[in-house]
Each structure stands twice: as structure tokens, then as C-alpha cells.
Amino acid sequence: MIRHERGLEFKVGAFVFVGLAVLAALVVQFGRLGEGLKKTYLVTVHFSDASGLLKGSNVLLAGAKIGRVADGPHLVKEGQGVAVPLQIYDFVKIPVGSGFMVGSSGLLGDRFVSVSAPPGKYSGFIEKNAYIEGAREKGMDDLTREGGQLVGDLRTTVQNINTVVMRLNQETLSSANMENLKASIEHLNEATGSLAESSKKLDGVIDKADATMDSAKKAADDLQGAMVEARKAFKSATEGKGLLATLLTNQDLANDLKALISNLRAHGVLFYRDSAAKMETNAREQTKPNRPGGR
């Protein structure tokens, strides 16, 4: 009986010991104690603002944990900003040119350091105890601060708009200016009506001018036709064999006809005589040059 109880106690003790050992292993594996046993190297990052970043915060590379914040941010001796020491696992190699940024899991979540590797081929890896420039992701506090500045700017803009509206009401939209504007619009309406009437009269004048131009064109066409007919008649008269053609081409016949008409006018038909020939002979003798020695 005693041996049976001792065997039971031994089994219970062994079970409790195994459970405690498994629990300790889990604590070491997933807790801070396990991280303390891993080998790390130090990298210091300079941030202009590391608000919310605490000691023990995670350092993530592409979402995977590669270390933790060794100590809280402390002011730098020269310049502005803070320096944050990071404990990076010894088996992790961070490429040169990687970006370090203070991020947050949500607007109100915990802060962490996010590492982003540069694109392309790596020219090397960050050495131990290196000093690197970092950046900070905007969080809720930054948005609140910028929102306050935006509200201030918005108030200033609203005040400027109110000032402009008041000046517009007092100066531009005053009763005197509105009366002037009304009078100008009325004058514009009158001018528009007068222009419409003038346009109607001008249309009538244009119609009459078109009719006159048509008449002138018709008269010019008729004159051109008359000239063509006159040319044809003159050509027929000069190139034909009738009396008119003979008179126009035979100078002697034209002179005889002229003399006949002159005699008829001077003496008539009953007392006709050829006085035109005598007058022509006398005119010829008078036009002859005098001989030397003659009278």
C-alpha cells in the first residue's frame, strides 16, 4: 500500500516537472528571455521625431522581427532630433541604403521601427555600430497637429472672405452703383433696339441696291449687245457693195455728192448750177504759191 502511494506520488511529480519544463521552454522561446539569449549587434538611428517609440519596441524588416529597441530615444548633442539604439539579431544582414522609419500599428497602436530594403542589387551590408539617418511615419498626433494648423488657416481664409464680401457690399454693390448699373443696362437695351431698327432699314437699302445693280448690269449687257450690232453694221457697210460702202470707200464720189448737196442748197432744183466746182477751183488757185516775178 505504501509502495503504491509512493509510485503515484512519483508519477505526479514527474508530470508536474515535465509541464514546468515545457512552460519554461515556451517562455524562453516566445518571451523576452529568449531574445536576451540571442546574439545581437548595435545600430544607432537618428530620427527628427521618435515620439511614442519605447524601449523594447520591435524592429521589423518586411514585417519580420529582426531586433528590438535597446533604449529609449535620447537627444543628440549637436543638431536636432534624437538617437535611438537598435539591437539587431546577429544573423540578420541589413543592406546598405535601407530606410529606417518609425511606424505604428494603426492610428493609436504601438510604435515600431520599420526597415525597408533598397531595390536592385545590394552594394553591401550595414556594419556594426553604424550611425544611420531615419524618418518618421505620420501618426494620429501628427494628423491632429496638422489638423490644428489647417483649422487656423481655414479661419484666416474665412476672415479674408468676410472682409472681401463686406467691401463688395459696401463699395461695389452700393445703391448708387446699382442705379448706375441699372441705367447702363437700360441704355444698352435702347441701343440694341435702335441697332435692330437700323438693321431693318439697312436690309431695305441693300435690297434696293441689289435691284439697281441688276438694272445696271442689264443696261450694260444691252449696251454691249448694241455695240456688237453697230460693229456688225459698220463692218457690213464698209465691206459691202452698196451705195453706203461706195461712199465710204470712194473719195471722189463722196466729194461729188457733197458738191451736189451744196449746189442744191444754194440754187435749188430749178436754178441749179455748178457753183461748188468754181469755188473749189478758186480755192485751189489761192492756195498755189506765187511764182517769182509774177503779180
C-alpha positions in Angstrom: 0.0 0.0 0.0 2.8 2.4 0.9 4.7 1.4 -2.2 1.6 2.1 -4.3 1.2 5.6 -2.9 4.9 6.3 -3.4 4.7 5.3 -7.0 1.7 7.5 -7.6 3.4 10.5 -6.0 6.5 9.9 -8.1 4.3 9.9 -11.3 2.6 13.1 -10.3 5.8 14.8 -9.5 7.4 13.7 -12.8 4.3 15.0 -14.7 4.5 18.4 -12.9 8.2 18.6 -13.6 7.7 17.9 -17.3 4.9 20.5 -17.5 7.1 23.2 -15.8 10.0 22.4 -18.2 7.7 22.8 -21.3 6.3 26.0 -19.9 9.9 27.3 -19.3 10.9 26.4 -22.8 7.9 28.3 -24.2 8.7 31.3 -22.2 12.3 31.2 -23.4 11.2 30.7 -27.0 8.5 33.3 -27.3 9.3 35.7 -24.5 11.8 38.5 -23.9 14.0 36.0 -22.0 14.7 34.2 -25.3 15.6 37.3 -27.1 18.2 38.1 -24.4 19.9 34.8 -25.2 20.3 35.7 -28.9 23.4 37.4 -30.1 22.9 41.0 -31.5 24.8 44.0 -32.8 24.1 47.6 -32.2 22.9 50.1 -34.9 22.1 53.7 -33.9 19.4 55.6 -36.0 18.9 59.3 -35.9 15.3 60.5 -36.1 14.0 64.0 -36.2 11.0 62.9 -34.1 10.6 59.5 -32.4 7.5 60.2 -30.3 5.9 57.0 -28.9 8.9 54.8 -29.5 9.7 53.0 -26.3 12.5 50.7 -25.1 11.8 47.1 -26.2 9.8 48.1 -29.3 10.1 45.8 -32.2 12.3 46.3 -35.2 10.7 44.8 -38.4 12.1 44.1 -41.8 9.4 43.4 -44.4 7.1 42.5 -41.5 9.5 40.1 -39.8 11.1 40.9 -36.4 14.8 41.3 -36.7 15.5 43.0 -33.3 14.3 45.5 -30.7 14.9 49.0 -29.5 17.7 48.8 -26.9 16.9 52.0 -25.2 14.5 54.9 -25.4 15.3 57.9 -27.6 17.8 60.4 -26.2 18.7 63.8 -27.5 21.7 64.3 -29.7 24.5 66.6 -28.5 24.7 68.5 -31.8 21.8 69.3 -34.1 18.1 68.4 -33.7 16.3 65.2 -33.2 17.0 62.0 -31.2 19.2 59.0 -31.4 17.7 55.5 -31.0 19.9 52.5 -30.4 18.7 49.2 -32.0 19.7 45.7 -31.1 19.7 43.7 -34.4 20.0 39.9 -34.4 23.4 38.8 -35.4 22.2 36.5 -38.2 20.3 39.4 -39.9 22.2 41.4 -42.5 20.7 44.8 -43.4 21.6 46.1 -46.9 23.3 49.4 -47.3 20.8 52.1 -48.3 17.9 50.6 -46.4 15.3 53.0 -44.9 14.5 53.2 -41.2 11.2 54.7 -40.3 9.2 55.0 -37.1 5.8 53.4 -37.8 2.7 52.4 -35.9 0.2 49.6 -36.0 -2.9 51.8 -36.7 -3.6 55.3 -35.7 -3.4 54.6 -31.9 -1.2 51.4 -32.0 2.2 50.8 -30.6 5.2 52.3 -32.3 7.9 50.2 -34.0 10.9 50.7 -36.3 10.3 49.6 -39.8 13.3 48.7 -42.1 12.8 48.7 -45.9 15.5 47.3 -48.2 16.6 49.3 -51.3 15.6 48.0 -54.7 18.0 46.2 -57.0 21.3 44.6 -56.2 22.9 45.3 -52.8 26.2 47.1 -52.7 26.9 45.8 -49.2 25.5 45.5 -45.7 25.4 47.8 -42.7 28.3 47.3 -40.3 28.0 47.1 -36.5 27.8 50.3 -34.5 26.8 52.2 -37.7 25.0 55.6 -37.4 22.1 56.0 -39.9 19.5 58.7 -40.7 15.9 57.6 -40.3 12.4 59.0 -40.9 9.1 59.0 -39.1 5.7 57.9 -40.3 2.9 60.3 -39.6 0.5 59.1 -36.9 -2.6 60.3 -35.1 -0.7 63.0 -33.2 0.8 64.4 -36.4 -2.5 64.4 -38.1 -4.0 66.2 -35.1 -1.3 68.8 -35.1 -1.6 69.4 -38.8 -5.4 69.5 -38.4 -5.0 72.3 -35.9 -2.8 74.2 -38.3 -5.3 73.6 -41.1 -8.2 74.9 -38.9 -6.1 78.1 -38.2 -5.5 78.6 -41.9 -9.2 78.0 -42.6 -10.2 80.6 -40.0 -7.9 83.1 -41.6 -9.3 82.4 -45.1 -12.9 82.8 -43.8 -12.0 86.1 -42.3 -10.5 87.3 -45.6 -13.6 86.1 -47.4 -15.8 88.0 -44.9 -13.7 91.2 -45.4 -14.0 90.9 -49.2 -17.7 90.3 -49.0 -18.2 93.3 -46.8 -16.2 95.6 -49.1 -18.2 94.2 -52.0 -21.5 95.0 -50.3 -20.3 98.5 -49.2 -18.5 99.6 -52.3 -19.3 97.7 -55.4 -22.9 96.8 -54.6 -23.9 100.1 -53.1 -27.2 101.7 -54.0 -25.6 104.3 -56.3 -23.6 101.8 -58.2 -26.7 99.6 -58.6 -28.6 102.5 -60.0 -25.8 103.3 -62.4 -25.7 99.6 -63.5 -29.5 99.7 -64.0 -29.2 102.8 -66.1 -26.4 101.3 -68.2 -28.5 98.2 -68.8 -31.4 100.3 -70.0 -29.2 102.3 -72.3 -27.8 99.1 -73.7 -31.3 97.8 -74.3 -32.2 101.1 -76.1 -29.0 100.9 -78.2 -29.8 97.3 -79.1 -33.3 98.2 -80.2 -32.0 101.1 -82.3 -29.5 98.8 -83.9 -32.2 96.3 -84.8 -34.3 99.1 -86.5 -31.2 100.3 -88.3 -30.5 96.8 -89.4 -34.0 96.5 -90.9 -33.6 99.8 -92.8 -30.2 98.7 -94.0 -31.8 95.5 -95.3 -34.2 97.6 -97.4 -31.3 99.7 -98.7 -29.3 96.6 -99.6 -32.3 95.2 -101.5 -32.7 98.4 -103.5 -29.0 98.5 -104.2 -29.2 94.9 -105.4 -32.1 95.8 -107.7 -30.1 98.8 -109.0 -27.1 96.7 -109.6 -29.2 94.2 -111.5 -30.7 97.0 -113.7 -27.2 98.5 -114.3 -25.9 95.0 -115.3 -28.8 94.6 -117.7 -28.2 98.0 -119.2 -24.5 97.2 -119.6 -25.4 93.9 -121.3 -27.8 95.7 -123.7 -25.1 98.4 -124.4 -22.6 95.7 -125.1 -25.1 94.0 -127.5 -25.8 97.3 -129.3 -22.1 97.9 -129.7 -21.7 94.4 -131.2 -24.6 95.1 -133.6 -23.1 98.5 -134.5 -19.8 96.9 -135.2 -21.5 94.3 -137.4 -23.4 97.0 -139.3 -20.3 99.1 -139.8 -18.4 96.1 -141.0 -21.2 95.2 -143.4 -21.4 98.8 -144.6 -17.7 99.1 -145.2 -17.1 95.7 -146.7 -20.3 95.5 -148.8 -21.0 96.7 -152.4 -23.9 99.1 -151.8 -24.1 102.9 -152.0 -23.0 103.4 -148.4 -20.0 101.2 -148.9 -19.1 103.1 -152.1 -19.5 106.5 -150.4 -17.3 105.4 -147.5 -14.6 103.9 -149.8 -14.7 106.2 -152.9 -13.5 109.7 -152.0 -14.3 111.2 -155.4 -17.9 110.0 -155.3 -18.1 111.4 -151.8 -16.9 114.8 -152.9 -19.3 114.9 -155.9 -22.2 114.1 -153.6 -21.1 116.8 -151.2 -20.9 119.3 -154.1 -24.4 118.3 -155.4 -25.9 118.8 -152.0 -24.1 122.2 -151.7 -25.5 123.3 -155.1 -29.0 122.2 -154.3 -28.9 124.2 -151.1 -27.5 127.3 -152.8 -29.7 127.4 -156.1 -32.4 124.9 -155.7 -33.5 122.4 -158.4 -34.9 124.9 -161.0 -31.9 127.2 -161.0 -29.3 124.6 -160.5 -25.8 125.3 -161.5 -22.4 124.0 -160.5 -21.0 126.8 -158.4 -19.3 124.4 -156.0 -16.8 123.4 -158.7 -15.9 127.1 -159.3 -15.4 127.7 -155.7 -13.2 124.7 -155.3 -11.1 125.9 -158.4 -10.7 129.4 -156.9 -9.7 127.9 -153.5 -7.0 125.8 -155.3 -5.6 128.8 -157.2 -5.4 130.8 -154.0 -3.5 128.1 -152.2 -0.9 127.8 -155.0 2.4 129.5 -154.2 3.3 132.7 -156.2 5.9 132.5 -158.9 9.0 134.7 -158.7 8.5 138.0 -160.6 4.8 137.5 -161.1 2.0 139.7 -159.9 
